[in-house]
Amino acid sequence: MTRTGWSTRKIALVLYPFGAGAAAVNVFFAALIFSWIGGPILSTGLSILIGAVLGIPATWYFAKHIRHLMDMADRGAQQ
């Protein structure tokens, strides 16, 4: 059976801006919660930078999951 549709890499590239944005928001809010016990509050720029780095593996694993679901749907349609 050959794969149809987008590759995992293409899915990841399309979803990366959303994954990086979600990671940046989570990093910023985690820093705000951490500030309740005396931690530093991160600037938005630093949160975006950390989110951009953390968004790479998060988006890659999510894209792999989406590709797996696409493969399962293709197998179910062929039966």
All heavy atoms as a GROMACS GRO file, in nm:
protein
  601
    1MET      N    1   0.084  -0.117   0.000
    1MET     CA    2   0.000   0.000   0.000
    1MET      C    3   0.089   0.125   0.000
    1MET      O    4   0.185   0.134   0.075
    1MET     CB    5  -0.088  -0.001   0.124
    1MET     CG    6  -0.169   0.124   0.138
    1MET     SD    7  -0.281   0.124   0.278
    1MET     CE    8  -0.172   0.167   0.410
    2THR      N    9   0.058   0.218  -0.084
    2THR     CA   10   0.132   0.344  -0.089
    2THR      C   11   0.058   0.449  -0.009
    2THR      O   12  -0.064   0.448  -0.001
    2THR     CB   13   0.150   0.392  -0.234
    2THR    OG1   14   0.022   0.414  -0.291
    2THR    CG2   15   0.227   0.290  -0.316
    3ARG      N   16   0.134   0.539   0.047
    3ARG     CA   17   0.074   0.648   0.125
    3ARG      C   18   0.014   0.750   0.030
    3ARG      O   19   0.074   0.787  -0.069
    3ARG     CB   20   0.178   0.717   0.210
    3ARG     CG   21   0.212   0.646   0.335
    3ARG     CD   22   0.306   0.731   0.416
    3ARG     NE   23   0.296   0.695   0.555
    3ARG     CZ   24   0.359   0.758   0.651
    3ARG    NH1   25   0.436   0.860   0.624
    3ARG    NH2   26   0.346   0.720   0.775
    4THR      N   27  -0.103   0.799   0.068
    4THR     CA   28  -0.165   0.907  -0.007
    4THR      C   29  -0.172   1.029   0.083
    4THR      O   30  -0.172   1.018   0.204
    4THR     CB   31  -0.306   0.869  -0.054
    4THR    OG1   32  -0.387   0.839   0.060
    4THR    CG2   33  -0.303   0.748  -0.146
    5GLY      N   34  -0.178   1.144   0.024
    5GLY     CA   35  -0.189   1.267   0.103
    5GLY      C   36  -0.054   1.325   0.137
    5GLY      O   37   0.048   1.291   0.080
    6TRP      N   38  -0.056   1.413   0.234
    6TRP     CA   39   0.064   1.487   0.273
    6TRP      C   40   0.158   1.401   0.355
    6TRP      O   41   0.116   1.314   0.431
    6TRP     CB   42   0.025   1.608   0.355
    6TRP     CG   43  -0.043   1.716   0.278
    6TRP    CD1   44  -0.090   1.711   0.150
    6TRP    CD2   45  -0.072   1.847   0.325
    6TRP    NE1   46  -0.146   1.830   0.116
    6TRP    CE2   47  -0.135   1.916   0.222
    6TRP    CE3   48  -0.050   1.912   0.445
    6TRP    CZ2   49  -0.176   2.048   0.235
    6TRP    CZ3   50  -0.091   2.042   0.458
    6TRP    CH2   51  -0.153   2.109   0.353
    7SER      N   52   0.287   1.433   0.345
    7SER     CA   53   0.387   1.366   0.428
    7SER      C   54   0.386   1.429   0.568
    7SER      O   55   0.332   1.537   0.590
    7SER     CB   56   0.525   1.382   0.366
    7SER     OG   57   0.564   1.518   0.369
    8THR      N   58   0.451   1.359   0.660
    8THR     CA   59   0.462   1.412   0.796
    8THR      C   60   0.536   1.545   0.797
    8THR      O   61   0.498   1.638   0.869
    8THR     CB   62   0.536   1.311   0.886
    8THR    OG1   63   0.465   1.187   0.883
    8THR    CG2   64   0.547   1.360   1.028
    9ARG      N   65   0.637   1.556   0.714
    9ARG     CA   66   0.716   1.681   0.708
    9ARG      C   67   0.629   1.798   0.662
    9ARG      O   68   0.635   1.907   0.719
    9ARG     CB   69   0.833   1.664   0.613
    9ARG     CG   70   0.920   1.786   0.604
    9ARG     CD   71   1.039   1.760   0.520
    9ARG     NE   72   1.115   1.653   0.585
    9ARG     CZ   73   1.238   1.620   0.553
    9ARG    NH1   74   1.300   1.681   0.456
    9ARG    NH2   75   1.300   1.525   0.617
   10LYS      N   76   0.548   1.776   0.560
   10LYS     CA   77   0.463   1.884   0.509
   10LYS      C   78   0.358   1.925   0.612
   10LYS      O   79   0.332   2.044   0.631
   10LYS     CB   80   0.397   1.841   0.379
   10LYS     CG   81   0.324   1.952   0.309
   10LYS     CD   82   0.276   1.908   0.173
   10LYS     CE   83   0.208   2.020   0.099
   10LYS     NZ   84   0.162   1.977  -0.034
   11ILE      N   85   0.301   1.827   0.680
   11ILE     CA   86   0.203   1.856   0.784
   11ILE      C   87   0.268   1.939   0.895
   11ILE      O   88   0.212   2.038   0.943
   11ILE     CB   89   0.142   1.727   0.840
   11ILE    CG1   90   0.061   1.653   0.733
   11ILE    CG2   91   0.054   1.755   0.961
   11ILE    CD1   92   0.022   1.513   0.771
   12ALA      N   93   0.390   1.899   0.935
   12ALA     CA   94   0.461   1.970   1.041
   12ALA      C   95   0.492   2.114   1.001
   12ALA      O   96   0.479   2.206   1.081
   12ALA     CB   97   0.589   1.895   1.078
   13LEU      N   98   0.534   2.133   0.877
   13LEU     CA   99   0.566   2.269   0.831
   13LEU      C  100   0.443   2.359   0.831
   13LEU      O  101   0.450   2.477   0.866
   13LEU     CB  102   0.628   2.265   0.693
   13LEU     CG  103   0.771   2.212   0.686
   13LEU    CD1  104   0.816   2.198   0.541
   13LEU    CD2  105   0.864   2.304   0.763
   14VAL      N  106   0.330   2.304   0.794
   14VAL     CA  107   0.207   2.383   0.791
   14VAL      C  108   0.158   2.414   0.932
   14VAL      O  109   0.111   2.525   0.960
   14VAL     CB  110   0.097   2.310   0.709
   14VAL    CG1  111  -0.037   2.376   0.726
   14VAL    CG2  112   0.137   2.305   0.562
   15LEU      N  113   0.173   2.319   1.024
   15LEU     CA  114   0.122   2.336   1.160
   15LEU      C  115   0.220   2.406   1.255
   15LEU      O  116   0.183   2.443   1.366
   15LEU     CB  117   0.083   2.201   1.219
   15LEU     CG  118  -0.036   2.132   1.154
   15LEU    CD1  119  -0.060   1.997   1.221
   15LEU    CD2  120  -0.160   2.218   1.163
   16TYR      N  121   0.347   2.424   1.212
   16TYR     CA  122   0.448   2.481   1.301
   16TYR      C  123   0.410   2.617   1.359
   16TYR      O  124   0.429   2.639   1.480
   16TYR     CB  125   0.584   2.490   1.233
   16TYR     CG  126   0.685   2.561   1.319
   16TYR    CD1  127   0.738   2.500   1.432
   16TYR    CD2  128   0.724   2.692   1.292
   16TYR    CE1  129   0.828   2.565   1.513
   16TYR    CE2  130   0.814   2.758   1.372
   16TYR     CZ  131   0.865   2.695   1.483
   16TYR     OH  132   0.953   2.761   1.564
   17PRO      N  133   0.357   2.712   1.281
   17PRO     CA  134   0.322   2.841   1.344
   17PRO      C  135   0.222   2.826   1.458
   17PRO      O  136   0.231   2.897   1.559
   17PRO     CB  137   0.261   2.921   1.229
   17PRO     CG  138   0.318   2.860   1.105
   17PRO     CD  139   0.335   2.714   1.137
   18PHE      N  140   0.129   2.733   1.445
   18PHE     CA  141   0.031   2.712   1.553
   18PHE      C  142   0.096   2.644   1.673
   18PHE      O  143   0.068   2.680   1.789
   18PHE     CB  144  -0.086   2.628   1.501
   18PHE     CG  145  -0.158   2.692   1.387
   18PHE    CD1  146  -0.137   2.648   1.257
   18PHE    CD2  147  -0.244   2.798   1.407
   18PHE    CE1  148  -0.202   2.707   1.150
   18PHE    CE2  149  -0.309   2.858   1.302
   18PHE     CZ  150  -0.288   2.813   1.173
   19GLY      N  151   0.182   2.547   1.649
   19GLY     CA  152   0.252   2.479   1.758
   19GLY      C  153   0.346   2.572   1.833
   19GLY      O  154   0.352   2.570   1.956
   20ALA      N  155   0.420   2.654   1.759
   20ALA     CA  156   0.511   2.749   1.824
   20ALA      C  157   0.433   2.854   1.902
   20ALA      O  158   0.474   2.893   2.012
   20ALA     CB  159   0.600   2.814   1.719
   21GLY      N  160   0.324   2.900   1.847
   21GLY     CA  161   0.241   2.998   1.918
   21GLY      C  162   0.182   2.942   2.045
   21GLY      O  163   0.182   3.009   2.150
   22ALA      N  164   0.132   2.820   2.038
   22ALA     CA  165   0.075   2.756   2.157
   22ALA      C  166   0.183   2.734   2.262
   22ALA      O  167   0.160   2.756   2.382
   22ALA     CB  168   0.010   2.623   2.119
   23ALA      N  169   0.301   2.692   2.220
   23ALA     CA  170   0.411   2.672   2.315
   23ALA      C  171   0.451   2.804   2.379
   23ALA      O  172   0.478   2.809   2.500
   23ALA     CB  173   0.530   2.606   2.245
   24ALA      N  174   0.456   2.911   2.302
   24ALA     CA  175   0.493   3.042   2.356
   24ALA      C  176   0.393   3.090   2.461
   24ALA      O  177   0.432   3.141   2.567
   24ALA     CB  178   0.507   3.145   2.244
   25VAL      N  179   0.267   3.073   2.432
   25VAL     CA  180   0.163   3.114   2.529
   25VAL      C  181   0.175   3.031   2.656
   25VAL      O  182   0.167   3.084   2.768
   25VAL     CB  183   0.023   3.099   2.466
   25VAL    CG1  184  -0.085   3.112   2.570
   25VAL    CG2  185   0.003   3.203   2.356
   26ASN      N  186   0.197   2.901   2.642
   26ASN     CA  187   0.210   2.815   2.760
   26ASN      C  188   0.334   2.850   2.842
   26ASN      O  189   0.329   2.848   2.965
   26ASN     CB  190   0.213   2.668   2.718
   26ASN     CG  191   0.076   2.619   2.678
   26ASN    OD1  192  -0.024   2.660   2.735
   26ASN    ND2  193   0.072   2.531   2.580
   27VAL      N  194   0.444   2.882   2.775
   27VAL     CA  195   0.566   2.921   2.847
   27VAL      C  196   0.541   3.051   2.923
   27VAL      O  197   0.580   3.064   3.040
   27VAL     CB  198   0.684   2.937   2.748
   27VAL    CG1  199   0.800   3.012   2.812
   27VAL    CG2  200   0.730   2.802   2.697
   28PHE      N  201   0.475   3.147   2.859
   28PHE     CA  202   0.449   3.275   2.925
   28PHE      C  203   0.360   3.256   3.048
   28PHE      O  204   0.389   3.310   3.156
   28PHE     CB  205   0.384   3.372   2.827
   28PHE     CG  206   0.362   3.509   2.883
   28PHE    CD1  207   0.469   3.595   2.904
   28PHE    CD2  208   0.235   3.552   2.917
   28PHE    CE1  209   0.449   3.721   2.957
   28PHE    CE2  210   0.214   3.678   2.970
   28PHE     CZ  211   0.321   3.763   2.990
   29PHE      N  212   0.252   3.180   3.033
   29PHE     CA  213   0.162   3.159   3.147
   29PHE      C  214   0.226   3.075   3.256
   29PHE      O  215   0.201   3.096   3.375
   29PHE     CB  216   0.030   3.098   3.102
   29PHE     CG  217  -0.060   3.199   3.036
   29PHE    CD1  218  -0.120   3.171   2.914
   29PHE    CD2  219  -0.085   3.322   3.093
   29PHE    CE1  220  -0.201   3.263   2.852
   29PHE    CE2  221  -0.166   3.416   3.032
   29PHE     CZ  222  -0.225   3.386   2.912
   30ALA      N  223   0.310   2.980   3.218
   30ALA     CA  224   0.383   2.902   3.319
   30ALA      C  225   0.476   2.993   3.398
   30ALA      O  226   0.490   2.978   3.521
   30ALA     CB  227   0.460   2.789   3.254
   31ALA      N  228   0.539   3.088   3.332
   31ALA     CA  229   0.627   3.183   3.401
   31ALA      C  230   0.546   3.271   3.497
   31ALA      O  231   0.593   3.304   3.606
   31ALA     CB  232   0.703   3.269   3.302
   32LEU      N  233   0.425   3.309   3.455
   32LEU     CA  234   0.340   3.389   3.545
   32LEU      C  235   0.301   3.310   3.669
   32LEU      O  236   0.303   3.363   3.781
   32LEU     CB  237   0.214   3.436   3.472
   32LEU     CG  238   0.233   3.545   3.367
   32LEU    CD1  239   0.099   3.577   3.302
   32LEU    CD2  240   0.294   3.669   3.427
   33ILE      N  241   0.267   3.183   3.651
   33ILE     CA  242   0.232   3.099   3.766
   33ILE      C  243   0.355   3.078   3.855
   33ILE      O  244   0.347   3.081   3.977
   33ILE     CB  245   0.171   2.966   3.719
   33ILE    CG1  246   0.034   2.992   3.656
   33ILE    CG2  247   0.160   2.866   3.834
   33ILE    CD1  248  -0.028   2.873   3.587
   34PHE      N  249   0.471   3.056   3.791
   34PHE     CA  250   0.595   3.037   3.866
   34PHE      C  251   0.631   3.162   3.946
   34PHE      O  252   0.694   3.153   4.050
   34PHE     CB  253   0.707   2.997   3.770
   34PHE     CG  254   0.835   2.960   3.837
   34PHE    CD1  255   0.842   2.854   3.926
   34PHE    CD2  256   0.951   3.032   3.811
   34PHE    CE1  257   0.961   2.819   3.987
   34PHE    CE2  258   1.070   2.998   3.871
   34PHE     CZ  259   1.075   2.891   3.960
   35SER      N  260   0.588   3.279   3.899
   35SER     CA  261   0.618   3.403   3.970
   35SER      C  262   0.548   3.410   4.105
   35SER      O  263   0.589   3.486   4.192
   35SER     CB  264   0.580   3.525   3.885
   35SER     OG  265   0.440   3.542   3.880
   36TRP      N  266   0.443   3.333   4.124
   36TRP     CA  267   0.372   3.331   4.252
   36TRP      C  268   0.461   3.278   4.364
   36TRP      O  269   0.438   3.310   4.480
   36TRP     CB  270   0.247   3.245   4.244
   36TRP     CG  271   0.141   3.297   4.153
   36TRP    CD1  272   0.132   3.419   4.094
   36TRP    CD2  273   0.027   3.223   4.108
   36TRP    NE1  274   0.020   3.427   4.015
   36TRP    CE2  275  -0.048   3.309   4.022
   36TRP    CE3  276  -0.022   3.097   4.130
   36TRP    CZ2  277  -0.165   3.270   3.961
   36TRP    CZ3  278  -0.140   3.057   4.070
   36TRP    CH2  279  -0.210   3.144   3.986
   37ILE      N  280   0.559   3.197   4.327
   37ILE     CA  281   0.649   3.145   4.430
   37ILE      C  282   0.788   3.208   4.419
   37ILE      O  283   0.887   3.152   4.465
   37ILE     CB  284   0.658   2.991   4.424
   37ILE    CG1  285   0.706   2.943   4.287
   37ILE    CG2  286   0.526   2.927   4.459
   37ILE    CD1  287   0.737   2.794   4.281
   38GLY      N  288   0.794   3.324   4.353
   38GLY     CA  289   0.918   3.401   4.350
   38GLY      C  290   1.000   3.390   4.223
   38GLY      O  291   1.110   3.445   4.217
   39GLY      N  292   0.951   3.322   4.124
   39GLY     CA  293   1.025   3.309   3.998
   39GLY      C  294   1.017   3.435   3.914
   39GLY      O  295   0.933   3.523   3.938
   40PRO      N  296   1.104   3.446   3.816
   40PRO     CA  297   1.102   3.565   3.730
   40PRO      C  298   0.987   3.559   3.630
   40PRO      O  299   0.944   3.451   3.590
   40PRO     CB  300   1.236   3.559   3.658
   40PRO     CG  301   1.266   3.413   3.652
   40PRO     CD  302   1.212   3.355   3.780
   41ILE      N  303   0.937   3.674   3.591
   41ILE     CA  304   0.836   3.682   3.485
   41ILE      C  305   0.911   3.700   3.354
   41ILE      O  306   0.991   3.792   3.340
   41ILE     CB  307   0.739   3.799   3.510
   41ILE    CG1  308   0.664   3.777   3.641
   41ILE    CG2  309   0.642   3.811   3.393
   41ILE    CD1  310   0.575   3.892   3.680
   42LEU      N  311   0.887   3.611   3.259
   42LEU     CA  312   0.955   3.620   3.130
   42LEU      C  313   0.894   3.729   3.044
   42LEU      O  314   0.772   3.753   3.049
   42LEU     CB  315   0.944   3.486   3.055
   42LEU     CG  316   1.008   3.365   3.121
   42LEU    CD1  317   0.987   3.242   3.034
   42LEU    CD2  318   1.155   3.387   3.144
   43SER      N  319   0.977   3.793   2.965
   43SER     CA  320   0.926   3.891   2.869
   43SER      C  321   0.853   3.816   2.757
   43SER      O  322   0.874   3.697   2.737
   43SER     CB  323   1.041   3.974   2.812
   43SER     OG  324   1.123   3.891   2.731
   44THR      N  325   0.772   3.890   2.685
   44THR     CA  326   0.702   3.824   2.574
   44THR      C  327   0.799   3.779   2.466
   44THR      O  328   0.781   3.673   2.406
   44THR     CB  329   0.596   3.919   2.513
   44THR    OG1  330   0.659   4.041   2.476
   44THR    CG2  331   0.484   3.945   2.610
   45GLY      N  332   0.903   3.856   2.442
   45GLY     CA  333   1.003   3.819   2.342
   45GLY      C  334   1.073   3.689   2.377
   45GLY      O  335   1.093   3.601   2.291
   46LEU      N  336   1.114   3.675   2.503
   46LEU     CA  337   1.180   3.553   2.546
   46LEU      C  338   1.083   3.434   2.542
   46LEU      O  339   1.121   3.323   2.505
   46LEU     CB  340   1.238   3.570   2.686
   46LEU     CG  341   1.321   3.455   2.741
   46LEU    CD1  342   1.437   3.421   2.648
   46LEU    CD2  343   1.370   3.487   2.880
   47SER      N  344   0.958   3.459   2.579
   47SER     CA  345   0.857   3.353   2.572
   47SER      C  346   0.837   3.307   2.428
   47SER      O  347   0.823   3.186   2.402
   47SER     CB  348   0.724   3.401   2.630
   47SER     OG  349   0.738   3.430   2.766
   48ILE      N  350   0.834   3.400   2.334
   48ILE     CA  351   0.819   3.364   2.193
   48ILE      C  352   0.940   3.284   2.145
   48ILE      O  353   0.925   3.185   2.073
   48ILE     CB  354   0.797   3.490   2.108
   48ILE    CG1  355   0.659   3.549   2.137
   48ILE    CG2  356   0.812   3.459   1.959
   48ILE    CD1  357   0.635   3.685   2.076
   49LEU      N  358   1.060   3.325   2.187
   49LEU     CA  359   1.181   3.253   2.147
   49LEU      C  360   1.180   3.110   2.201
   49LEU      O  361   1.208   3.015   2.128
   49LEU     CB  362   1.304   3.329   2.195
   49LEU     CG  363   1.438   3.266   2.160
   49LEU    CD1  364   1.460   3.269   2.010
   49LEU    CD2  365   1.549   3.341   2.231
   50ILE      N  366   1.149   3.094   2.328
   50ILE     CA  367   1.143   2.961   2.388
   50ILE      C  368   1.032   2.879   2.322
   50ILE      O  369   1.049   2.760   2.295
   50ILE     CB  370   1.124   2.970   2.541
   50ILE    CG1  371   1.248   3.032   2.605
   50ILE    CG2  372   1.097   2.833   2.600
   50ILE    CD1  373   1.231   3.067   2.751
   51GLY      N  374   0.918   2.943   2.295
   51GLY     CA  375   0.808   2.874   2.229
   51GLY      C  376   0.844   2.829   2.089
   51GLY      O  377   0.802   2.722   2.045
   52ALA      N  378   0.923   2.909   2.018
   52ALA     CA  379   0.966   2.871   1.884
   52ALA      C  380   1.054   2.747   1.888
   52ALA      O  381   1.045   2.660   1.801
   52ALA     CB  382   1.040   2.987   1.817
   53VAL      N  383   1.138   2.737   1.991
   53VAL     CA  384   1.225   2.620   2.005
   53VAL      C  385   1.144   2.498   2.049
   53VAL      O  386   1.158   2.389   1.992
   53VAL     CB  387   1.340   2.650   2.104
   53VAL    CG1  388   1.420   2.525   2.134
   53VAL    CG2  389   1.429   2.759   2.048
   54LEU      N  390   1.059   2.516   2.150
   54LEU     CA  391   0.979   2.403   2.199
   54LEU      C  392   0.873   2.360   2.099
   54LEU      O  393   0.826   2.246   2.102
   54LEU     CB  394   0.911   2.440   2.332
   54LEU     CG  395   1.002   2.454   2.452
   54LEU    CD1  396   0.920   2.497   2.574
   54LEU    CD2  397   1.075   2.325   2.480
   55GLY      N  398   0.834   2.450   2.010
   55GLY     CA  399   0.732   2.417   1.911
   55GLY      C  400   0.778   2.318   1.806
   55GLY      O  401   0.697   2.249   1.745
   56ILE      N  402   0.909   2.307   1.786
   56ILE     CA  403   0.961   2.216   1.684
   56ILE      C  404   0.930   2.070   1.717
   56ILE      O  405   0.863   2.002   1.639
   56ILE     CB  406   1.113   2.239   1.661
   56ILE    CG1  407   1.136   2.378   1.602
   56ILE    CG2  408   1.171   2.131   1.570
   56ILE    CD1  409   1.280   2.420   1.599
   57PRO      N  410   0.974   2.017   1.832
   57PRO     CA  411   0.941   1.877   1.860
   57PRO      C  412   0.792   1.854   1.885
   57PRO      O  413   0.738   1.750   1.847
   57PRO     CB  414   1.024   1.843   1.984
   57PRO     CG  415   1.058   1.973   2.046
   57PRO     CD  416   1.062   2.073   1.936
   58ALA      N  417   0.727   1.951   1.947
   58ALA     CA  418   0.584   1.935   1.974
   58ALA      C  419   0.505   1.923   1.843
   58ALA      O  420   0.418   1.837   1.829
   58ALA     CB  421   0.532   2.052   2.057
   59THR      N  422   0.537   2.009   1.748
   59THR     CA  423   0.467   2.005   1.619
   59THR      C  424   0.502   1.879   1.543
   59THR      O  425   0.416   1.820   1.476
   59THR     CB  426   0.503   2.129   1.536
   59THR    OG1  427   0.472   2.246   1.613
   59THR    CG2  428   0.424   2.134   1.407
   60TRP      N  429   0.627   1.834   1.550
   60TRP     CA  430   0.668   1.713   1.479
   60TRP      C  431   0.590   1.591   1.530
   60TRP      O  432   0.538   1.512   1.452
   60TRP     CB  433   0.818   1.691   1.495
   60TRP     CG  434   0.862   1.566   1.426
   60TRP    CD1  435   0.893   1.447   1.483
   60TRP    CD2  436   0.875   1.547   1.285
   60TRP    NE1  437   0.927   1.356   1.387
   60TRP    CE2  438   0.917   1.415   1.264
   60TRP    CE3  439   0.857   1.631   1.175
   60TRP    CZ2  440   0.940   1.364   1.137
   60TRP    CZ3  441   0.880   1.580   1.049
   60TRP    CH2  442   0.920   1.448   1.031
   61TYR      N  443   0.578   1.577   1.662
   61TYR     CA  444   0.505   1.464   1.717
   61TYR      C  445   0.357   1.473   1.686
   61TYR      O  446   0.292   1.372   1.660
   61TYR     CB  447   0.531   1.448   1.867
   61TYR     CG  448   0.669   1.397   1.895
   61TYR    CD1  449   0.761   1.473   1.964
   61TYR    CD2  450   0.710   1.272   1.850
   61TYR    CE1  451   0.889   1.427   1.988
   61TYR    CE2  452   0.837   1.224   1.873
   61TYR     CZ  453   0.926   1.302   1.942
   61TYR     OH  454   1.053   1.257   1.965
   62PHE      N  455   0.302   1.593   1.687
   62PHE     CA  456   0.162   1.609   1.652
   62PHE      C  457   0.139   1.575   1.504
   62PHE      O  458   0.040   1.510   1.469
   62PHE     CB  459   0.114   1.751   1.682
   62PHE     CG  460  -0.032   1.771   1.657
   62PHE    CD1  461  -0.127   1.709   1.736
   62PHE    CD2  462  -0.076   1.852   1.554
   62PHE    CE1  463  -0.262   1.726   1.712
   62PHE    CE2  464  -0.210   1.871   1.530
   62PHE     CZ  465  -0.304   1.807   1.609
   63ALA      N  466   0.231   1.615   1.418
   63ALA     CA  467   0.219   1.583   1.275
   63ALA      C  468   0.229   1.432   1.252
   63ALA      O  469   0.158   1.377   1.168
   63ALA     CB  470   0.328   1.655   1.196
   64LYS      N  471   0.317   1.365   1.328
   64LYS     CA  472   0.324   1.219   1.318
   64LYS      C  473   0.193   1.155   1.358
   64LYS      O  474   0.148   1.058   1.297
   64LYS     CB  475   0.438   1.166   1.405
   64LYS     CG  476   0.576   1.186   1.346
   64LYS     CD  477   0.685   1.135   1.435
   64LYS     CE  478   0.672   0.988   1.460
   64LYS     NZ  479   0.787   0.931   1.532
   65HIS      N  480   0.130   1.209   1.463
   65HIS     CA  481   0.001   1.157   1.507
   65HIS      C  482  -0.106   1.177   1.400
   65HIS      O  483  -0.183   1.087   1.371
   65HIS     CB  484  -0.040   1.226   1.638
   65HIS     CG  485  -0.175   1.189   1.686
   65HIS    ND1  486  -0.206   1.063   1.731
   65HIS    CD2  487  -0.290   1.261   1.696
   65HIS    CE1  488  -0.334   1.059   1.767
   65HIS    NE2  489  -0.386   1.179   1.745
   66ILE      N  490  -0.109   1.295   1.340
   66ILE     CA  491  -0.206   1.323   1.234
   66ILE      C  492  -0.182   1.230   1.115
   66ILE      O  493  -0.276   1.175   1.056
   66ILE     CB  494  -0.198   1.471   1.190
   66ILE    CG1  495  -0.241   1.562   1.304
   66ILE    CG2  496  -0.281   1.497   1.066
   66ILE    CD1  497  -0.383   1.544   1.350
   67ARG      N  498  -0.055   1.209   1.077
   67ARG     CA  499  -0.023   1.118   0.965
   67ARG      C  500  -0.068   0.976   0.997
   67ARG      O  501  -0.119   0.905   0.912
   67ARG     CB  502   0.128   1.123   0.938
   67ARG     CG  503   0.174   1.039   0.821
   67ARG     CD  504   0.122   1.094   0.692
   67ARG     NE  505   0.036   0.993   0.632
   67ARG     CZ  506  -0.028   1.006   0.518
   67ARG    NH1  507  -0.019   1.117   0.448
   67ARG    NH2  508  -0.103   0.912   0.472
   68HIS      N  509  -0.050   0.934   1.123
   68HIS     CA  510  -0.095   0.801   1.166
   68HIS      C  511  -0.247   0.790   1.153
   68HIS      O  512  -0.299   0.687   1.106
   68HIS     CB  513  -0.050   0.774   1.310
   68HIS     CG  514  -0.106   0.649   1.369
   68HIS    ND1  515  -0.063   0.524   1.329
   68HIS    CD2  516  -0.200   0.630   1.463
   68HIS    CE1  517  -0.131   0.432   1.398
   68HIS    NE2  518  -0.213   0.496   1.479
   69LEU      N  519  -0.318   0.893   1.195
   69LEU     CA  520  -0.464   0.891   1.183
   69LEU      C  521  -0.507   0.886   1.037
   69LEU      O  522  -0.604   0.817   1.001
   69LEU     CB  523  -0.526   1.013   1.252
   69LEU     CG  524  -0.512   1.019   1.404
   69LEU    CD1  525  -0.570   1.150   1.456
   69LEU    CD2  526  -0.583   0.901   1.468
   70MET      N  527  -0.435   0.957   0.950
   70MET     CA  528  -0.466   0.953   0.807
   70MET      C  529  -0.444   0.812   0.751
   70MET      O  530  -0.525   0.763   0.671
   70MET     CB  531  -0.380   1.055   0.732
   70MET     CG  532  -0.416   1.198   0.761
   70MET     SD  533  -0.295   1.317   0.701
   70MET     CE  534  -0.304   1.294   0.526
   71ASP      N  535  -0.335   0.747   0.793
   71ASP     CA  536  -0.308   0.611   0.748
   71ASP      C  537  -0.416   0.514   0.796
   71ASP      O  538  -0.459   0.426   0.722
   71ASP     CB  539  -0.171   0.565   0.796
   71ASP     CG  540  -0.057   0.639   0.728
   71ASP    OD1  541  -0.080   0.697   0.619
   71ASP    OD2  542   0.054   0.640   0.785
   72MET      N  543  -0.459   0.530   0.921
   72MET     CA  544  -0.565   0.444   0.973
   72MET      C  545  -0.695   0.464   0.895
   72MET      O  546  -0.766   0.368   0.867
   72MET     CB  547  -0.588   0.471   1.122
   72MET     CG  548  -0.481   0.413   1.211
   72MET     SD  549  -0.503   0.447   1.388
   72MET     CE  550  -0.675   0.429   1.414
   73ALA      N  551  -0.724   0.589   0.864
   73ALA     CA  552  -0.847   0.617   0.788
   73ALA      C  553  -0.838   0.558   0.648
   73ALA      O  554  -0.938   0.505   0.598
   73ALA     CB  555  -0.870   0.767   0.781
   74ASP      N  556  -0.721   0.564   0.586
   74ASP     CA  557  -0.705   0.504   0.454
   74ASP      C  558  -0.720   0.353   0.460
   74ASP      O  559  -0.781   0.293   0.372
   74ASP     CB  560  -0.568   0.540   0.395
   74ASP     CG  561  -0.559   0.684   0.350
   74ASP    OD1  562  -0.665   0.747   0.334
   74ASP    OD2  563  -0.445   0.733   0.333
   75ARG      N  564  -0.666   0.289   0.563
   75ARG     CA  565  -0.681   0.144   0.577
   75ARG      C  566  -0.826   0.106   0.598
   75ARG      O  567  -0.873   0.007   0.544
   75ARG     CB  568  -0.596   0.093   0.694
   75ARG     CG  569  -0.458   0.059   0.653
   75ARG     CD  570  -0.382  -0.007   0.765
   75ARG     NE  571  -0.292   0.093   0.820
   75ARG     CZ  572  -0.280   0.123   0.948
   75ARG    NH1  573  -0.350   0.059   1.037
   75ARG    NH2  574  -0.199   0.218   0.987
   76GLY      N  575  -0.898   0.185   0.677
   76GLY     CA  576  -1.040   0.157   0.703
   76GLY      C  577  -1.125   0.175   0.578
   76GLY      O  578  -1.222   0.104   0.556
   77ALA      N  579  -1.089   0.268   0.492
   77ALA     CA  580  -1.165   0.292   0.370
   77ALA      C  581  -1.143   0.182   0.268
   77ALA      O  582  -1.228   0.157   0.183
   77ALA     CB  583  -1.125   0.428   0.310
   78GLN      N  584  -1.028   0.114   0.275
   78GLN     CA  585  -0.998   0.010   0.177
   78GLN      C  586  -1.062  -0.123   0.213
   78GLN      O  587  -1.072  -0.211   0.130
   78GLN     CB  588  -0.847  -0.008   0.165
   78GLN     CG  589  -0.779   0.109   0.099
   78GLN     CD  590  -0.628   0.091   0.096
   78GLN    OE1  591  -0.576  -0.007   0.150
   78GLN    NE2  592  -0.561   0.185   0.032
   79GLN      N  593  -1.102  -0.143   0.336
   79GLN     CA  594  -1.158  -0.272   0.376
   79GLN      C  595  -1.301  -0.287   0.332
   79GLN      O  596  -1.377  -0.207   0.306
   79GLN     CB  597  -1.149  -0.287   0.527
   79GLN     CG  598  -1.006  -0.300   0.572
   79GLN     CD  599  -0.995  -0.311   0.724
   79GLN    OE1  600  -1.093  -0.300   0.794
   79GLN    NE2  601  -0.875  -0.332   0.772
   0.00000   0.00000   0.00000
